[in-house]
Each structure stands twice: as structure tokens, then as C-alpha cells.
């Protein structure tokens, strides 16, 4: 049984530093609750790693969060004014740095080796970009980890975010147990059992 303070609402943001498993959890959560899933990276990145212009990006995100039920993942501060006011729940993956960096390294190696196509843009992570440039996702994950750890408590403490239920997990095991409990409580149609 899931404690009442860990029962998510209908509009859920999955947050955490790069490599924490936001998208993996958001997909599983959306499937368990029969909700649409939106990935901010997919909405942000066009072909050849080109970011959509702000007006196009804002329109894409506004459309994604306009529905009554959804799960969205990502940490885009430039989009928070569109996503957080509409959300009712934030699931924060607050894992230790060594866990996050190991996950990020594993994911980056896999994507660089398999040339997995990412999002609708069909971008791929390359060895060169992933391991030798200032745009490396590994470098990004390492350098932003501490900032995210400090930033999140300050964000949720703001008066404009008082409406949000915050569900925080500090280990992948906690997250997995919670997700299993959600699956057990919901039928395939997403209604409570």
C-alpha cells in the first residue's frame, strides 16, 4: 500500500539531475497510470541538435501540459513557468552523485555505441560529443549535479509552488518499490483496483 503522501496526482513532473533516470521513470509511471508522457528533451531538440526557437518550444510545451492528465520529465528552468503551475505532483530523483554518474556513463556508452536515435529529432549521441567536447552530457551531469541538489529545495519552498505534492526518492530501490506498488494498485486501464 502506498502512503497517502506518495500517491501522485494527475499532472506529474519527474525531476532530477541528468542521468538520474527521469525519462525511464516517467515512461513507466505514465504506463502504470495510463497517462500521456512528454519528454522535455523531445520538445526542445530539433534535428542536428538544434534547439527550437523559444516561441515554438513554448507552444509545444503549452500543448503538452494543456491536458487533464500527463507525466512530463526534464529540468528546463526556462520552461518551469509553463510546467510547474499546471502540475500537481513533482517526483524528485535525489540520488547520490556516484549513482547518477554511473547511470549517465552507462547510458552514454550505450547510446554512443548503438547510435540510438533520440526523440522525434532522430539525433544521436556520438563518441566525440559525448566524451571530448564541452557539450558532453557527462560533463554537464558532473557540473550541474551540486547545483540541482541546492536548487530543488529552494524551488519547492517558493510560495507559488505550495500547491505541489513532492515525492522525493534518495535511492533507485525506493523508486522501484514505489513504482511496483503503483502497478499493484492500478488496473491496466489506469483506474484504482
Buried (B, 14 or more C-beta within 10 A) or exposed (E): EBEEEBBBBBBBBBBBBBBBBBBBBBBBBBBBBEBEBBBBBBBBBBEEEEEBEEEEBBBBBEEBBEEEBBBBBBBBEEBBEBBBEBBEBBBBBBBEBEBBBEBBBEBBBEBBEEEEEBBEBEBBBEEEBBBEEEEBBBBBBBEBBEEBEEBBEEBBEEEEBEEBBBBBBEEBEBBEEBBEBBBEBBEEEEEEE
